[in-house]
Structures are given as C-alpha cells and as structure tokens.
Amino acid sequence: MTQTGFDIAEESSGLDPLLEGTGYVPTKESSDRIRMQIPSLPSHLHPVRDFVYRLCLQHGCSRSDAFDMKLIAGEALTNIMKHAYGGRPDGAIFIDLLFFRTFVEMRFRDFAPVKNDKLTGKDLSEYRQDGLGLYLITSLSDYHYFDRSRGTLLVVKKRFQS
C-alpha cells in the first residue's frame, strides 16, 4: 500500500501503451475495464459524462460518487478539448475506467503537444466563469496524478462510500 491507500501493481511484463513514457505506476489492472477513444468534439461531452455516471452506478457507486465521477469526466474532457487541442475537433482522447472492489480509477490521455504553462487550480476568492476545472477534479477525487511528459495523462481515483 502507498501513502494514498491504493495498492500498487507488482512488476508487470507489459505496460499499457497509453502509459508508456509517463511516470505513472498503475494500480493492479482490473479485469473490469472499459476503454474508449473519442474525438475532441464538444458534442461528445454529454454522452460520455452520462456513460461514466451509469457505469459507476452499475458497479456499486453511490449516486453521489457517480455524480462526482461524472463531473470529473466532464471537466477533464473539457480541459483536454479546450486547452490541449485548442478547440480542434481532430484530437484523440482516450478514456479508461477501471473498477475495483473499493474504488474506481479513471484515466484520461491525449497526445497533444505539451505547452509550458503550469497546471494550477484557481483561488476561489477570485470568481471567474471558467477556470475551476482542476479545482473540481482535485476536490472531488481521493487521488489525482498528472503527467505531461508526452501529451497529458490524468489519473483520478475515487473510493466508494461505505
């Protein structure tokens, strides 16, 4: 166990190709895994968010946890579409959902050229209409990890409520 409380994978023979070139050490792989690839079109946000919500409910998440995962998915995808791909509709976004007995893990991956700007959440005392995505992602998840060494990888974990 790590200090985050999530099991770390033992040495594996084959690394997931979407994780190659990153520093992320994956949790033990789940046999209950869903992988999607979508283009960076905003019209895909609603169906993917709903799909995440329904899958979480189907796998035993409370409505509250499922809704949190839906919000996280929407914010992560919006950030990728807006910032990584700059609104271009031809970018590829990979989404993994891995379901474990006590938690769910979501991975978002894009291969857009990495900009040198720093990823930071906003100070809530400075109200803006946008810019709260990273704040929501970090606040609603139990664990999050960013890797920007080759495109961007965002990993988010949420424990199931008891």
C-alpha positions in Angstrom: 0.0 0.0 0.0 1.1 3.5 -0.7 0.5 6.5 1.5 -2.6 7.2 -0.7 -4.1 3.9 0.4 -4.3 2.4 -3.1 -2.5 -0.8 -4.0 0.4 -0.5 -6.4 1.0 -3.0 -9.2 3.7 -5.6 -8.9 6.2 -5.7 -11.7 4.2 -6.3 -14.9 5.5 -7.8 -18.1 3.7 -5.5 -20.4 3.0 -1.8 -19.8 -0.2 -0.4 -21.1 0.7 1.5 -24.3 -1.2 4.6 -23.1 1.0 4.8 -20.1 4.4 4.3 -21.9 6.7 7.3 -21.5 5.0 8.5 -18.3 6.0 8.2 -14.7 2.7 6.7 -13.6 2.9 3.3 -11.8 -0.6 1.8 -12.3 -2.7 0.1 -9.8 -3.1 -3.6 -10.3 -5.0 -3.8 -13.5 -8.7 -4.6 -13.2 -10.5 -7.3 -15.2 -13.4 -4.9 -15.2 -12.0 -2.2 -17.5 -13.7 -0.1 -20.2 -11.6 1.9 -22.7 -13.0 4.5 -25.1 -11.5 6.7 -27.7 -13.4 9.8 -28.7 -12.5 12.8 -31.0 -12.1 16.1 -29.3 -15.6 17.2 -30.2 -17.7 19.0 -27.6 -20.8 17.2 -28.8 -19.3 14.0 -27.2 -19.2 15.5 -23.7 -22.8 14.8 -22.7 -23.0 11.2 -23.8 -19.6 10.3 -22.2 -20.5 12.0 -18.9 -23.8 10.1 -18.8 -22.0 6.9 -19.7 -19.5 7.4 -16.9 -22.4 8.1 -14.4 -24.3 5.0 -15.4 -21.3 2.7 -15.3 -20.4 3.9 -11.9 -23.9 3.2 -10.6 -23.8 -0.2 -12.3 -20.6 -1.0 -10.4 -21.9 -0.1 -7.0 -21.0 3.5 -6.6 -23.4 5.7 -4.7 -25.3 8.3 -6.6 -23.1 11.0 -5.0 -19.9 9.2 -6.0 -21.2 8.5 -9.5 -22.2 12.2 -9.9 -18.7 13.2 -8.7 -17.1 11.0 -11.4 -19.4 12.4 -14.0 -18.3 16.0 -13.1 -14.7 14.9 -13.1 -15.1 13.3 -16.5 -16.8 16.4 -17.9 -14.1 18.8 -16.5 -11.2 16.6 -17.7 -12.6 16.2 -21.2 -13.4 20.0 -21.4 -9.9 20.8 -20.4 -8.4 18.5 -23.0 -10.6 19.8 -25.8 -10.1 23.5 -24.8 -6.5 23.6 -23.7 -4.7 20.6 -25.2 -6.3 20.6 -28.6 -7.2 24.3 -28.7 -10.8 23.6 -29.8 -9.6 21.5 -32.8 -12.1 18.6 -33.5 -9.4 16.1 -34.8 -7.7 15.3 -31.5 -7.9 11.8 -30.0 -8.9 11.4 -26.4 -8.5 8.1 -24.6 -10.6 7.3 -21.5 -10.1 4.3 -19.3 -12.4 3.3 -16.4 -11.2 0.6 -14.1 -13.5 -0.7 -11.4 -12.1 -2.3 -8.2 -13.8 -3.6 -5.1 -13.3 -0.4 -3.1 -12.7 2.3 -5.7 -12.9 3.4 -9.3 -10.0 4.8 -11.4 -10.4 7.0 -14.5 -7.5 7.7 -16.9 -7.6 10.5 -19.5 -4.9 10.6 -22.1 -4.2 12.9 -25.0 -1.2 13.3 -27.3 -1.4 17.0 -28.0 1.9 18.9 -27.9 2.5 20.0 -24.3 2.5 23.7 -23.6 4.9 25.0 -20.9 2.1 26.6 -18.8 1.8 25.4 -15.3 -1.3 23.4 -14.3 -2.9 25.1 -11.3 -6.3 25.3 -9.7 -7.8 28.7 -9.2 -8.1 30.7 -5.9 -11.9 30.5 -5.2 -11.8 34.1 -3.8 -11.3 35.3 -7.4 -14.6 34.3 -9.0 -14.5 33.6 -12.7 -16.9 32.0 -15.0 -14.3 29.4 -16.1 -11.1 28.0 -14.7 -12.5 25.8 -11.9 -12.0 22.5 -13.7 -8.8 21.5 -11.9 -10.1 22.7 -8.6 -13.2 20.4 -9.0 -11.1 17.5 -10.2 -8.7 17.7 -7.2 -11.5 18.4 -4.7 -13.9 15.6 -5.8 -11.2 12.9 -6.2 -9.3 11.0 -3.5 -6.2 10.8 -5.6 -5.1 12.5 -8.8 -1.9 12.4 -10.9 -0.8 14.5 -13.9 2.0 13.5 -16.3 2.8 15.9 -19.1 6.0 14.1 -20.4 4.3 13.0 -23.7 0.9 14.6 -24.2 -1.1 14.6 -20.9 -2.1 11.8 -18.7 -4.6 12.5 -15.9 -5.4 9.7 -13.4 -8.2 10.1 -10.9 -9.2 7.7 -8.2 -12.3 7.8 -6.0 -13.1 5.5 -3.2 -16.6 4.1 -2.8 -18.6 5.4 0.1 -19.2 2.7 2.7 
